[in-house]
Amino acid sequence: MASAFPPGPIDLHTHSSASDGTETPANLVRAAAEAGLGTVAITDHDSTAGWESASNEARRSGIALIPGMELSTRRGRASIHMLAYLFDPNSAGLVAETARIRSARLTRAEDMVQAIGADYDLSWDDVLAQTQDGATVGRPHIADALVAKGHSLTRSDAFAGILHWRAGYYLPHYAPDPLTGVELIVAAGGVPVIAHPATRGRDGVVSEGELSRLVDAGLFGLEIDHRENTEDGKARLRELAAKFDLAVTGSSDYHGEGKPNRLAENQTSPAVLERLVERSTGWKPVLPD
C-alpha cells in the first residue's frame, strides 16, 4: 500500500516561536516545505500553542505535519526531554503538568534575570521584548536579550558563558521524572521518544534498568541521529535500541536562527514514521489538501 505521506525527508523535532524558535509556527512549516521536506513535526517545549497555525499552513504548503511537543522531565539534576507525538492536547493530566512546568519556567527565568541584572544591564522587560505572545519563556529568550544588549555575541555564546551553570546564574526548574512523563504521554494517546539522550556521551546515557522501566510504560524510541549526541553515545544508544526493540529517530532540533541546526540535517525513516502513527491514538497527522 502506498504511503499517505508525501515524499521527502522526515524531520521530527523542530521549534517555533511558541517556545524558543525564532519563526512563527506557520513560517516554520513554510520553511520546511521550501526546504523540500515531506514531513515535519512541531515540538515546542511544553506547549501545543503552535499546532493550529502549523496545521493550517501544512495543508496549504503540501507538507505533512506531526503535531507534538518536547516535554521537560528531570532525573535529579539531569534534564531529560521527552518528545511526545500525536497526543490529545486536551488530556487533563498532560495539560495540568505542562501548565505547572511553564509556570515554574517563568518563575525561574524571572529569578535568573534578577540575578544577572545585578551584574549586567538586563531587565525582565528586555527578555519579554524577545518573546511572542503565548511563548514558553525560558533561557533562550534570556540569551536573546543578552545578545540584544550586547553582552553576548550569539545565543550559543550566551549559553556557553553567562547562562552556563558555572557562571553562577543558572537555576533549575520543576519537571516531572521521566517515568511520569512517559506515562502522561501514553495516557494522552501519544507516542514518547527520548530526545537527544547522549549529549553527555556514552556514560551519560540512560541506564538499562531505567530504560527497561520506561519501555514497560510505553516508550517508543530514542532520538539517536542528532547533532548533539556524541559518537560513542550513539553507538551505545543503538545497542539499547536493539536490545529493547525501540525505534530509532533522527531530527534536526531546528530553532530557526536560534541555533545553527538546519532542517532535515538528520532524518527519520518512513518505516519508523508509519510505526509511530500506528502506535498513536490521541491525534491524527495533518496531511496536505
C-alpha positions as CSV (number, residue, x, y, z in Angstrom):
1,M,0.0,0.0,0.0
2,A,1.3,3.5,-0.9
3,S,2.1,5.8,2.0
4,A,-0.3,8.6,2.8
5,F,2.7,10.9,3.5
6,P,4.2,13.0,0.7
7,P,7.7,12.0,-0.4
8,G,10.6,13.8,1.0
9,P,12.8,13.9,4.2
10,I,11.2,13.4,7.6
11,D,12.3,15.7,10.4
12,L,10.6,15.0,13.8
13,H,12.0,17.7,16.1
14,T,11.6,21.4,15.4
15,H,10.7,24.5,17.4
16,S,8.7,27.6,16.6
17,S,8.2,30.9,18.4
18,A,5.6,29.2,20.5
19,S,8.6,28.2,22.6
20,D,12.2,29.1,21.8
21,G,12.3,29.1,18.0
22,T,12.6,32.3,16.0
23,E,9.9,31.5,13.4
24,T,6.2,31.5,13.8
25,P,4.6,28.1,13.6
26,A,3.3,28.9,10.1
27,N,6.7,30.2,8.9
28,L,8.4,27.1,10.4
29,V,6.2,24.8,8.3
30,R,6.6,27.0,5.2
31,A,10.4,26.8,5.7
32,A,10.2,23.1,5.9
33,A,8.2,22.9,2.7
34,E,10.6,25.2,0.9
35,A,13.5,23.1,2.1
36,G,11.9,20.1,0.4
37,L,10.7,18.1,3.4
38,G,7.8,15.7,3.1
39,T,7.0,15.6,6.8
40,V,7.9,17.8,9.7
41,A,6.9,17.7,13.4
42,I,6.4,20.8,15.5
43,T,7.7,20.0,19.0
44,D,7.7,23.2,21.1
45,H,8.7,23.0,24.7
46,D,5.8,22.1,27.0
47,S,3.3,23.7,24.6
48,T,0.8,23.0,21.9
49,A,0.1,26.6,21.2
50,G,1.5,26.4,17.6
51,W,-0.5,23.4,16.5
52,E,-3.4,25.1,14.8
53,S,-1.4,27.6,12.8
54,A,1.1,25.0,11.8
55,S,-1.6,22.6,10.8
56,N,-3.3,25.2,8.6
57,E,0.0,26.0,6.9
58,A,0.8,22.4,6.3
59,R,-2.4,21.9,4.4
60,R,-1.6,24.9,2.2
61,S,2.0,24.1,1.7
62,G,1.6,20.5,0.7
63,I,3.6,19.0,3.6
64,A,2.6,16.6,6.3
65,L,2.7,17.7,9.9
66,I,3.1,15.6,13.0
67,P,1.8,17.7,15.9
68,G,3.9,17.1,19.0
69,M,5.7,18.6,22.0
70,E,9.0,18.4,23.8
71,L,8.1,17.6,27.4
72,S,10.5,18.6,30.1
73,T,11.4,15.8,32.6
74,R,14.1,15.6,35.2
75,R,16.1,12.9,37.0
76,G,18.0,14.5,39.8
77,R,20.0,17.4,38.4
78,A,19.8,15.9,34.9
79,S,17.3,17.3,32.4
80,I,15.8,14.5,30.2
81,H,13.4,15.8,27.4
82,M,10.6,13.6,26.0
83,L,9.4,14.1,22.5
84,A,5.7,13.5,22.5
85,Y,3.9,12.9,19.2
86,L,0.2,12.8,18.2
87,F,-1.3,13.0,21.7
88,D,-4.6,14.5,22.7
89,P,-3.8,18.2,23.6
90,N,-6.8,18.3,25.9
91,S,-5.7,15.4,28.1
92,A,-6.3,16.6,31.6
93,G,-3.1,15.1,33.1
94,L,-0.8,16.5,30.4
95,V,-2.5,19.9,30.4
96,A,-2.1,20.2,34.2
97,E,1.6,19.1,34.1
98,T,2.6,21.3,31.3
99,A,0.9,24.3,32.9
100,R,2.9,23.6,36.1
101,I,6.2,23.3,34.1
102,R,5.6,26.6,32.2
103,S,4.8,28.4,35.5
104,A,8.0,27.0,37.0
105,R,10.0,28.1,33.9
106,L,8.6,31.6,34.1
107,T,9.4,32.0,37.8
108,R,12.9,30.5,37.3
109,A,13.5,32.8,34.3
110,E,12.5,35.9,36.3
111,D,14.8,34.9,39.2
112,M,17.7,34.3,36.8
113,V,17.2,37.7,35.2
114,Q,17.1,39.4,38.5
115,A,20.4,37.8,39.4
116,I,22.0,38.6,36.1
117,G,20.7,42.1,36.3
118,A,22.7,42.7,39.4
119,D,25.9,42.4,37.3
120,Y,24.8,43.3,33.8
121,D,22.4,45.8,32.3
122,L,19.5,43.4,31.8
123,S,15.8,43.7,32.9
124,W,12.7,41.5,32.6
125,D,11.3,43.9,30.0
126,D,14.4,43.2,27.9
127,V,13.6,39.5,28.0
128,L,9.9,40.0,27.3
129,A,10.9,42.0,24.2
130,Q,12.4,38.8,22.8
131,T,9.3,36.7,23.2
132,Q,6.0,36.4,21.3
133,D,2.6,36.2,22.9
134,G,1.9,32.7,24.3
135,A,5.6,31.6,24.1
136,T,7.0,29.5,26.9
137,V,9.6,32.0,28.3
138,G,12.9,30.4,29.1
139,R,16.7,30.6,28.9
140,P,16.8,31.1,25.1
141,H,14.8,34.3,25.5
142,I,17.2,35.5,28.2
143,A,20.0,34.6,25.8
144,D,18.4,36.6,23.0
145,A,18.1,39.6,25.4
146,L,21.8,39.3,26.3
147,V,22.6,39.4,22.6
148,A,20.4,42.4,22.1
149,K,22.0,44.3,25.0
150,G,25.5,43.5,23.6
151,H,26.5,41.2,26.5
152,S,26.9,38.1,24.3
153,L,27.6,37.7,20.6
154,T,25.1,35.0,19.8
155,R,22.5,32.8,21.6
156,S,25.1,30.0,21.7
157,D,27.7,32.3,23.1
158,A,25.2,33.3,25.9
159,F,24.6,29.7,26.8
160,A,28.4,29.0,26.8
161,G,29.0,32.0,29.0
162,I,26.6,34.0,31.2
163,L,23.9,31.3,31.1
164,H,26.2,28.4,31.8
165,W,25.8,26.8,35.2
166,R,29.4,27.6,36.0
167,A,28.7,31.3,35.8
168,G,26.5,31.1,38.9
169,Y,23.2,32.4,37.5
170,Y,21.7,29.1,36.4
171,L,18.7,27.8,38.3
172,P,16.8,24.5,37.8
173,H,13.1,24.4,37.2
174,Y,10.4,21.9,38.1
175,A,9.8,19.0,35.8
176,P,8.3,15.5,36.4
177,D,10.5,12.4,36.4
178,P,11.0,10.6,33.1
179,L,8.7,7.7,34.0
180,T,5.8,10.1,34.9
181,G,6.5,11.9,31.6
182,V,6.1,8.7,29.6
183,E,3.0,7.7,31.5
184,L,1.4,11.1,30.9
185,I,2.1,11.0,27.1
186,V,0.8,7.4,26.8
187,A,-2.3,8.2,28.8
188,A,-3.0,11.0,26.3
189,G,-2.7,8.6,23.4
190,G,0.7,9.9,22.4
191,V,4.0,8.3,21.4
192,P,7.1,9.1,23.6
193,V,10.7,9.3,22.3
194,I,13.6,10.4,24.4
195,A,15.2,13.5,22.9
196,H,19.0,13.6,22.2
197,P,19.8,11.1,25.0
198,A,23.6,11.1,24.5
199,T,24.7,14.7,24.7
200,R,26.9,13.8,27.6
201,G,28.4,10.8,25.9
202,R,28.2,7.1,26.5
203,D,28.4,7.3,30.2
204,G,25.6,9.8,30.3
205,V,23.1,7.6,28.5
206,V,20.1,6.3,30.5
207,S,20.8,3.1,32.3
208,E,19.4,-0.3,31.2
209,G,17.4,-0.6,34.3
210,E,15.7,2.8,33.9
211,L,15.2,2.3,30.2
212,S,13.5,-1.0,30.9
213,R,11.0,0.7,33.2
214,L,10.4,3.4,30.5
215,V,9.8,0.8,27.9
216,D,7.4,-1.1,30.1
217,A,5.5,2.2,30.5
218,G,5.2,2.7,26.7
219,L,8.5,4.4,25.5
220,F,8.5,4.1,21.7
221,G,12.0,5.2,20.7
222,L,15.3,7.0,21.0
223,E,16.3,10.1,19.1
224,I,19.8,8.9,18.1
225,D,20.7,10.8,14.9
226,H,21.0,14.3,16.4
227,R,24.0,16.6,16.2
228,E,24.4,16.9,19.9
229,N,24.7,13.2,20.6
230,T,28.3,12.1,20.8
231,E,29.5,9.3,18.5
232,D,30.2,6.9,21.4
233,G,26.9,7.8,22.9
234,K,25.1,7.0,19.6
235,A,26.8,3.6,19.5
236,R,25.5,2.8,23.0
237,L,22.0,4.0,22.1
238,R,21.9,1.7,19.1
239,E,22.8,-1.2,21.3
240,L,20.0,-0.3,23.7
241,A,17.5,0.3,20.8
242,A,18.3,-3.2,19.5
243,K,18.0,-4.8,23.0
244,F,14.7,-3.2,23.8
245,D,13.2,-3.1,20.2
246,L,13.0,0.7,20.3
247,A,12.5,2.8,17.2
248,V,15.4,5.0,16.1
249,T,14.6,8.6,15.0
250,G,16.7,11.3,13.6
251,S,15.9,15.0,13.7
252,S,17.3,18.5,13.3
253,D,16.1,20.2,16.5
254,Y,15.7,23.2,14.3
255,H,15.2,26.6,16.0
256,G,15.3,28.9,13.1
257,E,18.0,31.5,13.6
258,G,18.2,30.5,17.3
259,K,20.6,27.6,16.6
260,P,22.9,26.5,13.8
261,N,20.8,23.3,13.3
262,R,19.4,23.1,9.8
263,L,16.1,21.4,8.7
264,A,16.5,17.7,7.8
265,E,20.2,17.6,8.7
266,N,19.2,14.4,10.4
267,Q,16.1,12.4,9.4
268,T,13.7,9.6,10.4
269,S,12.9,6.7,8.1
270,P,9.4,6.4,6.5
271,A,9.1,2.9,8.2
272,V,9.6,4.4,11.7
273,L,7.1,7.2,10.9
274,E,4.5,4.7,9.9
275,R,5.1,2.7,13.1
276,L,4.8,5.9,15.1
277,V,1.5,6.8,13.6
278,E,0.1,3.3,14.1
279,R,1.0,3.5,17.8
280,S,-0.8,6.8,18.4
281,T,-4.4,7.1,19.4
282,G,-4.6,10.7,20.6
283,W,-4.3,12.8,17.4
284,K,-4.0,12.4,13.7
285,P,-1.2,13.5,11.4
286,V,-2.1,16.6,9.3
287,L,-1.9,15.7,5.6
288,P,-1.8,18.2,2.7
289,D,-5.1,19.0,0.9
